[in-house]
Amino acid sequence: MHHNSRYMFEKHAAPFFEAGQDILEVGPDSQPSTVRKLVGDRVASWKTADLEAFNVASDHDYLMPDEYTLPIDDDSFDVVVSTNVMEHVRKPWRWVPELARVLRPGGILITVVPLNWPYHASPYDCWRIYPDGLRALYDDAGLETVLAEFDGIDDGHESTQTTWEMRKRDARVFVKRALGRPAWPWGAFESKYAVDTVGVARKPAADEAK
């Protein structure tokens, strides 16, 4: 979990963790994960799930036979969290509904996704997702978007990279390419900023279901 993802989680997502909750983390970066260390011991339980193909039973509480199947009953967790994972999921429109399925009514889904990180296959690298994309995925899964933000840091200090700044950065890359000079795709490493999108969505309570 790189520095900016941690910053985004602490700023936007950490406040949604409360005492007594049951947590599922999908694709943790370690055991215990960075996210679990940030949240601490205030929750009731913390379970993890990851792909069976790359893990053994002792690594996690649940092993997934594929990206889109959690071997977990419906309505099992208060919070499902997954950071720096969605970019590796080939079909996130199938993945998000599966995370939503195991949420209890009123439960919270939290995702953090890089925006300008370079290609890093594990084993795939498919997506960079803006807030509008997260909102669409959440809505398609029957979730209500609580927040969807993208932001970045510069030398450890909060500093938002605006859409205009991103366009200027990409224009510099276009010019470099036109002149035959090396440039990373979409300006990766051209900017001082690491930029990530964080999303929080809520599963409607039973009496709110459509």
Secondary structure as the mmCIF struct_conf table of DSSP 4:
data_model
#
loop_
_struct_conf.conf_type_id
_struct_conf.id
_struct_conf.beg_label_comp_id
_struct_conf.beg_label_asym_id
_struct_conf.beg_label_seq_id
_struct_conf.end_label_comp_id
_struct_conf.end_label_asym_id
_struct_conf.end_label_seq_id
HELX_RH_AL_P HELX_RH_AL_P1 HIS A 3 MET A 8
HELX_RH_PI_P HELX_RH_PI_P1 PHE A 9 ALA A 13
HELX_RH_3T_P HELX_RH_3T_P1 ALA A 14 PHE A 16
TURN_TY1_P TURN_TY1_P1 ALA A 19 GLY A 20
STRN STRN1 ASP A 22 VAL A 26
BEND BEND1 GLY A 27 GLY A 27
BEND BEND2 ASP A 29 PRO A 32
HELX_RH_AL_P HELX_RH_AL_P2 THR A 34 VAL A 39
TURN_TY1_P TURN_TY1_P2 GLY A 40 ASP A 41
BEND BEND3 VAL A 43 ALA A 44
STRN STRN2 SER A 45 LEU A 51
HELX_RH_3T_P HELX_RH_3T_P2 GLU A 52 PHE A 54
TURN_TY1_P TURN_TY1_P3 ALA A 57 ASP A 59
BEND BEND4 ASP A 61 ASP A 61
STRN STRN3 TYR A 62 MET A 64
BEND BEND5 PRO A 65 ASP A 66
TURN_TY1_P TURN_TY1_P4 GLU A 67 TYR A 68
BEND BEND6 ILE A 72 ILE A 72
BEND BEND7 ASP A 74 ASP A 75
STRN STRN4 PHE A 77 THR A 83
BEND BEND8 ASN A 84 ASN A 84
HELX_RH_3T_P HELX_RH_3T_P3 MET A 86 HIS A 88
BEND BEND9 ARG A 90 ARG A 90
HELX_RH_AL_P HELX_RH_AL_P3 PRO A 92 ARG A 101
TURN_TY1_P TURN_TY1_P5 VAL A 102 VAL A 102
STRN STRN5 LEU A 103 PRO A 114
BEND BEND10 LEU A 115 ASN A 116
HELX_LH_PP_P HELX_LH_PP_P1 TRP A 117 TYR A 119
BEND BEND11 SER A 122 PRO A 123
HELX_RH_AL_P HELX_RH_AL_P4 PRO A 131 ASP A 140
TURN_TY1_P TURN_TY1_P6 ALA A 141 GLY A 142
HELX_LH_PP_P HELX_LH_PP_P2 LEU A 143 LEU A 143
STRN STRN6 GLU A 144 ASP A 154
TURN_TY1_P TURN_TY1_P7 ASP A 155 GLY A 156
STRN STRN7 HIS A 157 GLU A 158
HELX_RH_AL_P HELX_RH_AL_P5 THR A 163 ALA A 178
TURN_TY1_P TURN_TY1_P8 LEU A 179 GLY A 180
HELX_RH_3T_P HELX_RH_3T_P4 PRO A 185 GLY A 187
TURN_TY1_P TURN_TY1_P9 ALA A 188 GLU A 190
BEND BEND12 SER A 191 LYS A 192
STRN STRN8 ALA A 194 ARG A 202
HELX_LH_PP_P HELX_LH_PP_P3 LYS A 203 ALA A 205
HELX_RH_3T_P HELX_RH_3T_P5 ALA A 206 GLU A 208
#
